[in-house]
Amino acid sequence: MLGRVLKLVVVLVVLGLVGLSGYAFLGDLSPETAPQSLTVTLDAS
């Protein structure tokens, strides 16, 4: 009985790692971009 539970946990961990790595490679993890502008005042004195 304990062997089956351990085997189930190992299978779930492996499937979770496969799913996580698949999402990392195929999912859109890039941040949203937005135009930014900043006004800079230079003191010429």
mmCIF entry with sequence, helices, sheets and N, C-alpha, C, O atoms, coordinates in Angstrom:
data_MODEL
# 
_entry.id   MODEL 
# 
_entity.id                         1 
_entity.type                       polymer 
_entity.pdbx_number_of_molecules   1 
# 
_entity_poly.entity_id                      1 
_entity_poly.type                           'polypeptide(L)' 
_entity_poly.nstd_linkage                   no 
_entity_poly.nstd_monomer                   no 
_entity_poly.pdbx_seq_one_letter_code       MLGRVLKLVVVLVVLGLVGLSGYAFLGDLSPETAPQSLTVTLDAS 
_entity_poly.pdbx_seq_one_letter_code_can   MLGRVLKLVVVLVVLGLVGLSGYAFLGDLSPETAPQSLTVTLDAS 
_entity_poly.pdbx_strand_id                 A 
# 
loop_
_entity_poly_seq.entity_id 
_entity_poly_seq.num 
_entity_poly_seq.mon_id 
_entity_poly_seq.hetero 
1 1  MET n 
1 2  LEU n 
1 3  GLY n 
1 4  ARG n 
1 5  VAL n 
1 6  LEU n 
1 7  LYS n 
1 8  LEU n 
1 9  VAL n 
1 10 VAL n 
1 11 VAL n 
1 12 LEU n 
1 13 VAL n 
1 14 VAL n 
1 15 LEU n 
1 16 GLY n 
1 17 LEU n 
1 18 VAL n 
1 19 GLY n 
1 20 LEU n 
1 21 SER n 
1 22 GLY n 
1 23 TYR n 
1 24 ALA n 
1 25 PHE n 
1 26 LEU n 
1 27 GLY n 
1 28 ASP n 
1 29 LEU n 
1 30 SER n 
1 31 PRO n 
1 32 GLU n 
1 33 THR n 
1 34 ALA n 
1 35 PRO n 
1 36 GLN n 
1 37 SER n 
1 38 LEU n 
1 39 THR n 
1 40 VAL n 
1 41 THR n 
1 42 LEU n 
1 43 ASP n 
1 44 ALA n 
1 45 SER n 
# 
_struct_asym.id          A 
_struct_asym.entity_id   1 
# 
_struct_conf.conf_type_id            HELX_P 
_struct_conf.id                      HELX_P1 
_struct_conf.pdbx_PDB_helix_id       AA1 
_struct_conf.beg_label_comp_id       LEU 
_struct_conf.beg_label_asym_id       A 
_struct_conf.beg_label_seq_id        2 
_struct_conf.pdbx_beg_PDB_ins_code   ? 
_struct_conf.end_label_comp_id       LEU 
_struct_conf.end_label_asym_id       A 
_struct_conf.end_label_seq_id        26 
_struct_conf.pdbx_end_PDB_ins_code   ? 
_struct_conf.beg_auth_comp_id        LEU 
_struct_conf.beg_auth_asym_id        A 
_struct_conf.beg_auth_seq_id         2 
_struct_conf.end_auth_comp_id        LEU 
_struct_conf.end_auth_asym_id        A 
_struct_conf.end_auth_seq_id         26 
_struct_conf.pdbx_PDB_helix_class    1 
_struct_conf.details                 ? 
_struct_conf.pdbx_PDB_helix_length   25 
# 
_struct_conf_type.id          HELX_P 
_struct_conf_type.criteria    ? 
_struct_conf_type.reference   ? 
# 
loop_
_atom_site.group_PDB 
_atom_site.id 
_atom_site.type_symbol 
_atom_site.label_atom_id 
_atom_site.label_alt_id 
_atom_site.label_comp_id 
_atom_site.label_asym_id 
_atom_site.label_entity_id 
_atom_site.label_seq_id 
_atom_site.pdbx_PDB_ins_code 
_atom_site.Cartn_x 
_atom_site.Cartn_y 
_atom_site.Cartn_z 
_atom_site.occupancy 
_atom_site.B_iso_or_equiv 
_atom_site.pdbx_formal_charge 
_atom_site.auth_seq_id 
_atom_site.auth_comp_id 
_atom_site.auth_asym_id 
_atom_site.auth_atom_id 
_atom_site.pdbx_PDB_model_num 
ATOM 1   N N  . MET A 1 1  ? 0.827  -1.199 0.000   1.00 0.00 ? 1  MET A N  1 
ATOM 2   C CA . MET A 1 1  ? 0.000  0.000  0.000   1.00 0.00 ? 1  MET A CA 1 
ATOM 3   C C  . MET A 1 1  ? 0.866  1.256  0.000   1.00 0.00 ? 1  MET A C  1 
ATOM 4   O O  . MET A 1 1  ? 0.590  2.203  -0.737  1.00 0.00 ? 1  MET A O  1 
ATOM 5   N N  . LEU A 1 2  ? 1.905  1.267  0.818   1.00 0.00 ? 2  LEU A N  1 
ATOM 6   C CA . LEU A 1 2  ? 2.785  2.431  0.887   1.00 0.00 ? 2  LEU A CA 1 
ATOM 7   C C  . LEU A 1 2  ? 3.548  2.609  -0.426  1.00 0.00 ? 2  LEU A C  1 
ATOM 8   O O  . LEU A 1 2  ? 3.851  3.735  -0.821  1.00 0.00 ? 2  LEU A O  1 
ATOM 9   N N  . GLY A 1 3  ? 3.854  1.515  -1.092  1.00 0.00 ? 3  GLY A N  1 
ATOM 10  C CA . GLY A 1 3  ? 4.547  1.584  -2.375  1.00 0.00 ? 3  GLY A CA 1 
ATOM 11  C C  . GLY A 1 3  ? 3.689  2.249  -3.436  1.00 0.00 ? 3  GLY A C  1 
ATOM 12  O O  . GLY A 1 3  ? 4.203  3.019  -4.247  1.00 0.00 ? 3  GLY A O  1 
ATOM 13  N N  . ARG A 1 4  ? 2.393  1.967  -3.449  1.00 0.00 ? 4  ARG A N  1 
ATOM 14  C CA . ARG A 1 4  ? 1.487  2.584  -4.419  1.00 0.00 ? 4  ARG A CA 1 
ATOM 15  C C  . ARG A 1 4  ? 1.362  4.079  -4.172  1.00 0.00 ? 4  ARG A C  1 
ATOM 16  O O  . ARG A 1 4  ? 1.336  4.869  -5.116  1.00 0.00 ? 4  ARG A O  1 
ATOM 17  N N  . VAL A 1 5  ? 1.284  4.465  -2.911  1.00 0.00 ? 5  VAL A N  1 
ATOM 18  C CA . VAL A 1 5  ? 1.171  5.890  -2.574  1.00 0.00 ? 5  VAL A CA 1 
ATOM 19  C C  . VAL A 1 5  ? 2.443  6.615  -2.984  1.00 0.00 ? 5  VAL A C  1 
ATOM 20  O O  . VAL A 1 5  ? 2.379  7.710  -3.544  1.00 0.00 ? 5  VAL A O  1 
ATOM 21  N N  . LEU A 1 6  ? 3.585  6.025  -2.714  1.00 0.00 ? 6  LEU A N  1 
ATOM 22  C CA . LEU A 1 6  ? 4.860  6.630  -3.094  1.00 0.00 ? 6  LEU A CA 1 
ATOM 23  C C  . LEU A 1 6  ? 4.986  6.737  -4.623  1.00 0.00 ? 6  LEU A C  1 
ATOM 24  O O  . LEU A 1 6  ? 5.467  7.745  -5.141  1.00 0.00 ? 6  LEU A O  1 
ATOM 25  N N  . LYS A 1 7  ? 4.553  5.701  -5.331  1.00 0.00 ? 7  LYS A N  1 
ATOM 26  C CA . LYS A 1 7  ? 4.585  5.729  -6.781  1.00 0.00 ? 7  LYS A CA 1 
ATOM 27  C C  . LYS A 1 7  ? 3.648  6.815  -7.318  1.00 0.00 ? 7  LYS A C  1 
ATOM 28  O O  . LYS A 1 7  ? 3.991  7.490  -8.288  1.00 0.00 ? 7  LYS A O  1 
ATOM 29  N N  . LEU A 1 8  ? 2.490  6.992  -6.716  1.00 0.00 ? 8  LEU A N  1 
ATOM 30  C CA . LEU A 1 8  ? 1.541  8.024  -7.130  1.00 0.00 ? 8  LEU A CA 1 
ATOM 31  C C  . LEU A 1 8  ? 2.135  9.420  -6.911  1.00 0.00 ? 8  LEU A C  1 
ATOM 32  O O  . LEU A 1 8  ? 1.999  10.297 -7.765  1.00 0.00 ? 8  LEU A O  1 
ATOM 33  N N  . VAL A 1 9  ? 2.784  9.619  -5.778  1.00 0.00 ? 9  VAL A N  1 
ATOM 34  C CA . VAL A 1 9  ? 3.408  10.917 -5.486  1.00 0.00 ? 9  VAL A CA 1 
ATOM 35  C C  . VAL A 1 9  ? 4.515  11.202 -6.486  1.00 0.00 ? 9  VAL A C  1 
ATOM 36  O O  . VAL A 1 9  ? 4.630  12.331 -6.961  1.00 0.00 ? 9  VAL A O  1 
ATOM 37  N N  . VAL A 1 10 ? 5.329  10.214 -6.816  1.00 0.00 ? 10 VAL A N  1 
ATOM 38  C CA . VAL A 1 10 ? 6.416  10.402 -7.779  1.00 0.00 ? 10 VAL A CA 1 
ATOM 39  C C  . VAL A 1 10 ? 5.847  10.733 -9.157  1.00 0.00 ? 10 VAL A C  1 
ATOM 40  O O  . VAL A 1 10 ? 6.369  11.616 -9.838  1.00 0.00 ? 10 VAL A O  1 
ATOM 41  N N  . VAL A 1 11 ? 4.800  10.052 -9.576  1.00 0.00 ? 11 VAL A N  1 
ATOM 42  C CA . VAL A 1 11 ? 4.182  10.317 -10.876 1.00 0.00 ? 11 VAL A CA 1 
ATOM 43  C C  . VAL A 1 11 ? 3.599  11.723 -10.902 1.00 0.00 ? 11 VAL A C  1 
ATOM 44  O O  . VAL A 1 11 ? 3.752  12.422 -11.903 1.00 0.00 ? 11 VAL A O  1 
ATOM 45  N N  . LEU A 1 12 ? 2.945  12.156 -9.848  1.00 0.00 ? 12 LEU A N  1 
ATOM 46  C CA . LEU A 1 12 ? 2.374  13.500 -9.797  1.00 0.00 ? 12 LEU A CA 1 
ATOM 47  C C  . LEU A 1 12 ? 3.457  14.570 -9.818  1.00 0.00 ? 12 LEU A C  1 
ATOM 48  O O  . LEU A 1 12 ? 3.290  15.610 -10.454 1.00 0.00 ? 12 LEU A O  1 
ATOM 49  N N  . VAL A 1 13 ? 4.560  14.324 -9.130  1.00 0.00 ? 13 VAL A N  1 
ATOM 50  C CA . VAL A 1 13 ? 5.668  15.284 -9.141  1.00 0.00 ? 13 VAL A CA 1 
ATOM 51  C C  . VAL A 1 13 ? 6.266  15.389 -10.544 1.00 0.00 ? 13 VAL A C  1 
ATOM 52  O O  . VAL A 1 13 ? 6.536  16.491 -11.022 1.00 0.00 ? 13 VAL A O  1 
ATOM 53  N N  . VAL A 1 14 ? 6.471  14.263 -11.196 1.00 0.00 ? 14 VAL A N  1 
ATOM 54  C CA . VAL A 1 14 ? 7.029  14.273 -12.557 1.00 0.00 ? 14 VAL A CA 1 
ATOM 55  C C  . VAL A 1 14 ? 6.077  14.981 -13.512 1.00 0.00 ? 14 VAL A C  1 
ATOM 56  O O  . VAL A 1 14 ? 6.521  15.793 -14.323 1.00 0.00 ? 14 VAL A O  1 
ATOM 57  N N  . LEU A 1 15 ? 4.785  14.695 -13.438 1.00 0.00 ? 15 LEU A N  1 
ATOM 58  C CA . LEU A 1 15 ? 3.820  15.364 -14.304 1.00 0.00 ? 15 LEU A CA 1 
ATOM 59  C C  . LEU A 1 15 ? 3.768  16.862 -14.024 1.00 0.00 ? 15 LEU A C  1 
ATOM 60  O O  . LEU A 1 15 ? 3.630  17.660 -14.951 1.00 0.00 ? 15 LEU A O  1 
ATOM 61  N N  . GLY A 1 16 ? 3.876  17.245 -12.772 1.00 0.00 ? 16 GLY A N  1 
ATOM 62  C CA . GLY A 1 16 ? 3.898  18.664 -12.430 1.00 0.00 ? 16 GLY A CA 1 
ATOM 63  C C  . GLY A 1 16 ? 5.113  19.361 -12.994 1.00 0.00 ? 16 GLY A C  1 
ATOM 64  O O  . GLY A 1 16 ? 5.002  20.477 -13.501 1.00 0.00 ? 16 GLY A O  1 
ATOM 65  N N  . LEU A 1 17 ? 6.274  18.729 -12.917 1.00 0.00 ? 17 LEU A N  1 
ATOM 66  C CA . LEU A 1 17 ? 7.491  19.321 -13.477 1.00 0.00 ? 17 LEU A CA 1 
ATOM 67  C C  . LEU A 1 17 ? 7.423  19.427 -14.999 1.00 0.00 ? 17 LEU A C  1 
ATOM 68  O O  . LEU A 1 17 ? 7.878  20.413 -15.578 1.00 0.00 ? 17 LEU A O  1 
ATOM 69  N N  . VAL A 1 18 ? 6.860  18.416 -15.638 1.00 0.00 ? 18 VAL A N  1 
ATOM 70  C CA . VAL A 1 18 ? 6.706  18.463 -17.091 1.00 0.00 ? 18 VAL A CA 1 
ATOM 71  C C  . VAL A 1 18 ? 5.743  19.580 -17.477 1.00 0.00 ? 18 VAL A C  1 
ATOM 72  O O  . VAL A 1 18 ? 5.999  20.316 -18.430 1.00 0.00 ? 18 VAL A O  1 
ATOM 73  N N  . GLY A 1 19 ? 4.653  19.712 -16.754 1.00 0.00 ? 19 GLY A N  1 
ATOM 74  C CA . GLY A 1 19 ? 3.695  20.771 -17.049 1.00 0.00 ? 19 GLY A CA 1 
ATOM 75  C C  . GLY A 1 19 ? 4.270  22.149 -16.798 1.00 0.00 ? 19 GLY A C  1 
ATOM 76  O O  . GLY A 1 19 ? 4.034  23.069 -17.581 1.00 0.00 ? 19 GLY A O  1 
ATOM 77  N N  . LEU A 1 20 ? 5.011  22.305 -15.735 1.00 0.00 ? 20 LEU A N  1 
ATOM 78  C CA . LEU A 1 20 ? 5.611  23.600 -15.413 1.00 0.00 ? 20 LEU A CA 1 
ATOM 79  C C  . LEU A 1 20 ? 6.667  23.989 -16.438 1.00 0.00 ? 20 LEU A C  1 
ATOM 80  O O  . LEU A 1 20 ? 6.718  25.144 -16.859 1.00 0.00 ? 20 LEU A O  1 
ATOM 81  N N  . SER A 1 21 ? 7.502  23.056 -16.843 1.00 0.00 ? 21 SER A N  1 
ATOM 82  C CA . SER A 1 21 ? 8.513  23.383 -17.840 1.00 0.00 ? 21 SER A CA 1 
ATOM 83  C C  . SER A 1 21 ? 7.869  23.629 -19.204 1.00 0.00 ? 21 SER A C  1 
ATOM 84  O O  . SER A 1 21 ? 8.354  24.471 -19.960 1.00 0.00 ? 21 SER A O  1 
ATOM 85  N N  . GLY A 1 22 ? 6.804  22.928 -19.535 1.00 0.00 ? 22 GLY A N  1 
ATOM 86  C CA . GLY A 1 22 ? 6.094  23.187 -20.782 1.00 0.00 ? 22 GLY A CA 1 
ATOM 87  C C  . GLY A 1 22 ? 5.461  24.561 -20.795 1.00 0.00 ? 22 GLY A C  1 
ATOM 88  O O  . GLY A 1 22 ? 5.490  25.249 -21.815 1.00 0.00 ? 22 GLY A O  1 
ATOM 89  N N  . TYR A 1 23 ? 4.893  24.967 -19.680 1.00 0.00 ? 23 TYR A N  1 
ATOM 90  C CA . TYR A 1 23 ? 4.310  26.306 -19.598 1.00 0.00 ? 23 TYR A CA 1 
ATOM 91  C C  . TYR A 1 23 ? 5.390  27.376 -19.678 1.00 0.00 ? 23 TYR A C  1 
ATOM 92  O O  . TYR A 1 23 ? 5.173  28.430 -20.277 1.00 0.00 ? 23 TYR A O  1 
ATOM 93  N N  . ALA A 1 24 ? 6.540  27.120 -19.088 1.00 0.00 ? 24 ALA A N  1 
ATOM 94  C CA . ALA A 1 24 ? 7.633  28.091 -19.120 1.00 0.00 ? 24 ALA A CA 1 
ATOM 95  C C  . ALA A 1 24 ? 8.166  28.272 -20.545 1.00 0.00 ? 24 ALA A C  1 
ATOM 96  O O  . ALA A 1 24 ? 8.526  29.384 -20.932 1.00 0.00 ? 24 ALA A O  1 
ATOM 97  N N  . PHE A 1 25 ? 8.217  27.195 -21.323 1.00 0.00 ? 25 PHE A N  1 
ATOM 98  C CA . PHE A 1 25 ? 8.741  27.304 -22.679 1.00 0.00 ? 25 PHE A CA 1 
ATOM 99  C C  . PHE A 1 25 ? 7.693  27.774 -23.677 1.00 0.00 ? 25 PHE A C  1 
ATOM 100 O O  . PHE A 1 25 ? 8.023  28.493 -24.620 1.00 0.00 ? 25 PHE A O  1 
ATOM 101 N N  . LEU A 1 26 ? 6.446  27.385 -23.492 1.00 0.00 ? 26 LEU A N  1 
ATOM 102 C CA . LEU A 1 26 ? 5.416  27.673 -24.487 1.00 0.00 ? 26 LEU A CA 1 
ATOM 103 C C  . LEU A 1 26 ? 4.481  28.804 -24.079 1.00 0.00 ? 26 LEU A C  1 
ATOM 104 O O  . LEU A 1 26 ? 3.822  29.391 -24.938 1.00 0.00 ? 26 LEU A O  1 
ATOM 105 N N  . GLY A 1 27 ? 4.406  29.119 -22.806 1.00 0.00 ? 27 GLY A N  1 
ATOM 106 C CA . GLY A 1 27 ? 3.514  30.174 -22.344 1.00 0.00 ? 27 GLY A CA 1 
ATOM 107 C C  . GLY A 1 27 ? 4.086  31.548 -22.624 1.00 0.00 ? 27 GLY A C  1 
ATOM 108 O O  . GLY A 1 27 ? 5.297  31.707 -22.778 1.00 0.00 ? 27 GLY A O  1 
ATOM 109 N N  . ASP A 1 28 ? 3.214  32.536 -22.690 1.00 0.00 ? 28 ASP A N  1 
ATOM 110 C CA . ASP A 1 28 ? 3.662  33.901 -22.938 1.00 0.00 ? 28 ASP A CA 1 
ATOM 111 C C  . ASP A 1 28 ? 3.968  34.548 -21.594 1.00 0.00 ? 28 ASP A C  1 
ATOM 112 O O  . ASP A 1 28 ? 3.070  35.028 -20.902 1.00 0.00 ? 28 ASP A O  1 
ATOM 113 N N  . LEU A 1 29 ? 5.249  34.554 -21.236 1.00 0.00 ? 29 LEU A N  1 
ATOM 114 C CA . LEU A 1 29 ? 5.666  35.091 -19.943 1.00 0.00 ? 29 LEU A CA 1 
ATOM 115 C C  . LEU A 1 29 ? 6.310  36.473 -20.081 1.00 0.00 ? 29 LEU A C  1 
ATOM 116 O O  . LEU A 1 29 ? 6.890  36.985 -19.123 1.00 0.00 ? 29 LEU A O  1 
ATOM 117 N N  . SER A 1 30 ? 6.208  37.075 -21.270 1.00 0.00 ? 30 SER A N  1 
ATOM 118 C CA . SER A 1 30 ? 6.833  38.385 -21.468 1.00 0.00 ? 30 SER A CA 1 
ATOM 119 C C  . SER A 1 30 ? 5.978  39.468 -20.806 1.00 0.00 ? 30 SER A C  1 
ATOM 120 O O  . SER A 1 30 ? 4.750  39.386 -20.828 1.00 0.00 ? 30 SER A O  1 
ATOM 121 N N  . PRO A 1 31 ? 6.612  40.467 -20.226 1.00 0.00 ? 31 PRO A N  1 
ATOM 122 C CA . PRO A 1 31 ? 5.841  41.539 -19.570 1.00 0.00 ? 31 PRO A CA 1 
ATOM 123 C C  . PRO A 1 31 ? 5.169  42.429 -20.614 1.00 0.00 ? 31 PRO A C  1 
ATOM 124 O O  . PRO A 1 31 ? 5.628  42.531 -21.752 1.00 0.00 ? 31 PRO A O  1 
ATOM 125 N N  . GLU A 1 32 ? 4.088  43.061 -20.211 1.00 0.00 ? 32 GLU A N  1 
ATOM 126 C CA . GLU A 1 32 ? 3.411  43.996 -21.095 1.00 0.00 ? 32 GLU A CA 1 
ATOM 127 C C  . GLU A 1 32 ? 4.250  45.257 -21.229 1.00 0.00 ? 32 GLU A C  1 
ATOM 128 O O  . GLU A 1 32 ? 4.794  45.764 -20.248 1.00 0.00 ? 32 GLU A O  1 
ATOM 129 N N  . THR A 1 33 ? 4.349  45.754 -22.453 1.00 0.00 ? 33 THR A N  1 
ATOM 130 C CA . THR A 1 33 ? 5.146  46.944 -22.689 1.00 0.00 ? 33 THR A CA 1 
ATOM 131 C C  . THR A 1 33 ? 4.237  48.160 -22.844 1.00 0.00 ? 33 THR A C  1 
ATOM 132 O O  . THR A 1 33 ? 3.116  48.055 -23.340 1.00 0.00 ? 33 THR A O  1 
ATOM 133 N N  . ALA A 1 34 ? 4.734  49.297 -22.419 1.00 0.00 ? 34 ALA A N  1 
ATOM 134 C CA . ALA A 1 34 ? 4.005  50.553 -22.550 1.00 0.00 ? 34 ALA A CA 1 
ATOM 135 C C  . ALA A 1 34 ? 5.017  51.657 -22.820 1.00 0.00 ? 34 ALA A C  1 
ATOM 136 O O  . ALA A 1 34 ? 6.100  51.664 -22.235 1.00 0.00 ? 34 ALA A O  1 
ATOM 137 N N  . PRO A 1 35 ? 4.672  52.587 -23.697 1.00 0.00 ? 35 PRO A N  1 
ATOM 138 C CA . PRO A 1 35 ? 5.604  53.687 -23.961 1.00 0.00 ? 35 PRO A CA 1 
ATOM 139 C C  . PRO A 1 35 ? 5.773  54.576 -22.728 1.00 0.00 ? 35 PRO A C  1 
ATOM 140 O O  . PRO A 1 35 ? 4.804  54.884 -22.033 1.00 0.00 ? 35 PRO A O  1 
ATOM 141 N N  . GLN A 1 36 ? 6.994  54.974 -22.475 1.00 0.00 ? 36 GLN A N  1 
ATOM 142 C CA . GLN A 1 36 ? 7.279  55.823 -21.325 1.00 0.00 ? 36 GLN A CA 1 
ATOM 143 C C  . GLN A 1 36 ? 8.108  57.012 -21.788 1.00 0.00 ? 36 GLN A C  1 
ATOM 144 O O  . GLN A 1 36 ? 8.991  56.870 -22.633 1.00 0.00 ? 36 GLN A O  1 
ATOM 145 N N  . SER A 1 37 ? 7.824  58.168 -21.241 1.00 0.00 ? 37 SER A N  1 
ATOM 146 C CA . SER A 1 37 ? 8.633  59.341 -21.537 1.00 0.00 ? 37 SER A CA 1 
ATOM 147 C C  . SER A 1 37 ? 8.886  60.089 -20.232 1.00 0.00 ? 37 SER A C  1 
ATOM 148 O O  . SER A 1 37 ? 8.043  60.115 -19.335 1.00 0.00 ? 37 SER A O  1 
ATOM 149 N N  . LEU A 1 38 ? 10.051 60.685 -20.153 1.00 0.00 ? 38 LEU A N  1 
ATOM 150 C CA . LEU A 1 38 ? 10.456 61.407 -18.959 1.00 0.00 ? 38 LEU A CA 1 
ATOM 151 C C  . LEU A 1 38 ? 11.114 62.709 -19.391 1.00 0.00 ? 38 LEU A C  1 
ATOM 152 O O  . LEU A 1 38 ? 12.084 62.698 -20.149 1.00 0.00 ? 38 LEU A O  1 
ATOM 153 N N  . THR A 1 39 ? 10.592 63.823 -18.913 1.00 0.00 ? 39 THR A N  1 
ATOM 154 C CA . THR A 1 39 ? 11.151 65.117 -19.253 1.00 0.00 ? 39 THR A CA 1 
ATOM 155 C C  . THR A 1 39 ? 12.320 65.420 -18.318 1.00 0.00 ? 39 THR A C  1 
ATOM 156 O O  . THR A 1 39 ? 12.205 65.337 -17.095 1.00 0.00 ? 39 THR A O  1 
ATOM 157 N N  . VAL A 1 40 ? 13.449 65.773 -18.935 1.00 0.00 ? 40 VAL A N  1 
ATOM 158 C CA . VAL A 1 40 ? 14.669 66.045 -18.191 1.00 0.00 ? 40 VAL A CA 1 
ATOM 159 C C  . VAL A 1 40 ? 15.036 67.523 -18.407 1.00 0.00 ? 40 VAL A C  1 
ATOM 160 O O  . VAL A 1 40 ? 15.129 67.980 -19.546 1.00 0.00 ? 40 VAL A O  1 
ATOM 161 N N  . THR A 1 41 ? 15.240 68.255 -17.323 1.00 0.00 ? 41 THR A N  1 
ATOM 162 C CA . THR A 1 41 ? 15.672 69.635 -17.400 1.00 0.00 ? 41 THR A CA 1 
ATOM 163 C C  . THR A 1 41 ? 17.141 69.722 -17.005 1.00 0.00 ? 41 THR A C  1 
ATOM 164 O O  . THR A 1 41 ? 17.516 69.342 -15.896 1.00 0.00 ? 41 THR A O  1 
ATOM 165 N N  . LEU A 1 42 ? 17.971 70.225 -17.919 1.00 0.00 ? 42 LEU A N  1 
ATOM 166 C CA . LEU A 1 42 ? 19.399 70.334 -17.653 1.00 0.00 ? 42 LEU A CA 1 
ATOM 167 C C  . LEU A 1 42 ? 19.720 71.753 -17.241 1.00 0.00 ? 42 LEU A C  1 
ATOM 168 O O  . LEU A 1 42 ? 19.252 72.709 -17.860 1.00 0.00 ? 42 LEU A O  1 
ATOM 169 N N  . ASP A 1 43 ? 20.516 71.891 -16.200 1.00 0.00 ? 43 ASP A N  1 
ATOM 170 C CA . ASP A 1 43 ? 20.936 73.203 -15.730 1.00 0.00 ? 43 ASP A CA 1 
ATOM 171 C C  . ASP A 1 43 ? 22.249 73.546 -16.414 1.00 0.00 ? 43 ASP A C  1 
ATOM 172 O O  . ASP A 1 43 ? 23.284 72.952 -16.115 1.00 0.00 ? 43 ASP A O  1 
ATOM 173 N N  . ALA A 1 44 ? 22.205 74.527 -17.353 1.00 0.00 ? 44 ALA A N  1 
ATOM 174 C CA . ALA A 1 44 ? 23.378 74.850 -18.173 1.00 0.00 ? 44 ALA A CA 1 
ATOM 175 C C  . ALA A 1 44 ? 24.267 75.914 -17.551 1.00 0.00 ? 44 ALA A C  1 
ATOM 176 O O  . ALA A 1 44 ? 25.208 76.360 -18.207 1.00 0.00 ? 44 ALA A O  1 
ATOM 177 N N  . SER A 1 45 ? 24.022 76.332 -16.344 1.00 0.00 ? 45 SER A N  1 
ATOM 178 C CA . SER A 1 45 ? 24.821 77.418 -15.778 1.00 0.00 ? 45 SER A CA 1 
ATOM 179 C C  . SER A 1 45 ? 26.056 76.941 -15.063 1.00 0.00 ? 45 SER A C  1 
ATOM 180 O O  . SER A 1 45 ? 26.818 77.754 -14.539 1.00 0.00 ? 45 SER A O  1 
# 
